[in-house]
């Protein structure tokens, strides 16, 4: 079963933990050389950031790709890009999960809720956002379901719109909830050091 396979990959990965600024930061190194970094809120255990990095075909370190959380470059562009930068009124797409749902927020969408339609496309394994005024269109996949090869369920999807932000929620299936619960128990067993304590503890 794919869920079990992904759970085994997580367990067998080399993990390093660090406690810093109220967050538990965990770095995973997988057998295939891929890296995953996560940050959890120490008080709530909420996942704040998840990002991935792969080596290029020539073995060079690739850039971190954000899966959950907001890219720092989106929050504040570097000085190098000061002359050419994204219009701050452009829609900003980011994922910010809750305990029970995968959740995406798209800021800077000033249209009323009835303009939006959000649907699941099981054959393409993605969700699609459209507007009846043809001002916005986006397809996105749910990486967690892809990794565990779980089917997409139309009834799990819902959305709301407030303050120019479209909020899309997808209820986590029980297999994902169980996996996340088990992983969090494992991560809490890791002896994470505080920043400044020297080397991080590794498992």
N, C-alpha and C positions, 0 to 999 in steps of 0.2 A: 504494500500500500504506500502511495506517494507521501502521505502525511508522516508515516513512520520513517520513511527514507530521509525526509527533510529533518525530522527530529533527531535521527542518528547522526546526520551531518553536523548539526548544531552541537550535539554532545561530544562528538569526536574532534571538533575544531579546537585549535589552541586559543585559549581565552585569557585575556589580561584585563584586570579591573582597576579602576581608579575612582576614588571618591573626591569630588571637588565642587565647590560652590553649590551645595545642596543637590548635586546630581551624582548618579552612579553611571560612570562611563565604562563601557565594555567594548573591547576590540577582539574580533574573531579573525583567525587566520585558518582558511580551509585548505584541505589537501591539494586542491587544484591551483592554489596560489591566490585565489580571490580573498579579499578582505572585506569585512563588514564592521562598522562601528555604530554603536547605539548609545543613547543617553536616556536615562530614566530619572524622573523626579523622585528624590529619596522619600519624601513625605507621602506622595500619592501612588507611587510606582507607575505613573503614567509614562508611556514612551514619548519622548520629546523629539528625538532625532534618530533616523536610521539612514546610513549612507553606505555606498559600495565603491570599491576600487578594484580594478583589474589591471594586470600587466599587459602591455602592448605585445604584438607578435614578436617584436625585437627584445622584449624583456624589460622595457622601461616602465616606470611607475605611471599609471594613468591618473587622470583627475578623479576626485571624489564625485560621485553622482548621488544627489539627495533623493531618497525614496520617501521619507517621512520628515516633516519639519520644513523650515524655510531656509533657503540659501542665503548666506551672509552677503553675497554679491547682489542679491535682489534687494536686501534691506538697505545697503549703501554701496554704491558703485565705487570702484577704485579710482584713484586720481588719474591713472592712465586713460581711463575711458570717459573722462570728464567732457571731452569735446563731442564724443558720439555716445549718447546714452539713451536707454529706453525711455519713452514717454511715460511719465509717472501716472498717466491716466489709463494706460494699457491694462487689460485684465491680468491679474496675478493669480496663478493656479498653485495651490499647495495642499499637502495632505497633513491633517492633524487628527489623529485617532482619539477615540474615547475608549473606555473599558469594554463596551459592548458593540461598538461599531467602528468600521473604517470610515473616515470622514475627510471630505475634500472641501476646501473653501476657495472660491474664486472672487477676488475683490475687483472693484471698479466695473461692476455690471449694473448700470443704473435703471434697467428695464423692469417693468412690473412682473410679478411671479407668473402670471398667466401667459406671458410670452415664451417661457421656458418649457422644454420637454426633455426629460431625462429618462433614458431607457437602457435596457441590457440587451446586448447582441450575443447570445450564447455561442453561435457558430464562429464568431470572430473573437470570442473570449474578451469582450470589452464592454464598457459603458459609453454611451453617446449622449452628449449635451447638444441641443439645437435650440435656436430661437426662431419664432415665427416671422420675425422681422429680418431674418438672415444676417444679423449683426455678430453672431457668435456661434462657433461650432467647434466641438472638441471630442476626440476619442481618447479614452484612457483605459488601461488594464489594471487589474487588482493583483499586484505581484504576489501577495501572500497566497491567494487562491491558485495562481499559476504554479508556484513552487510546490504546493501540496496537491496539485491537479484535482482540485475540487470544482464541481460545476457552479456556474453562476445562476442565481435564483432571482427572477424578476420581482418577487414579493418582498425581497430583502432590501430593495432600493427605495429611498424616499428623498425628498428635497424640500428646502424652504428658502425664502429670500428675505433679507432684512438689511438695512443700511448699505445698500448697493453691493451686498455680498450674497452670492449663491452658495448655500451649504447643502452638500450632498452626503447622505449617510447610507451605508450598506451594512446591515446587521451581520455581525460575525457569526459564521456557522459554529456549531458546538465543537467540531474538531479543532478549529482555530482557538477557541476559548480554552479548551483543555491543553493544547500545545503551549499557549502563552502562559497559562498558570504553572505548568510543569517547568518551563524555561525560567520563569521568574524565581521559582524555588531554587533551581540550580544556581542562578546568578547570585542569589543572596548568600549562598554557601561560599562563594568566591571571597577570599580575603582581600578586598580592595584596599589599597593604601590611600592615604590622603596625599594631596600634592605636596611635594617637598620632603616626602619620606624616603626618597631614593627610588630604587627600582620598583616597578609594579609587580604584584604577585601574578604568577601565570599558572594556568591549569593545563 
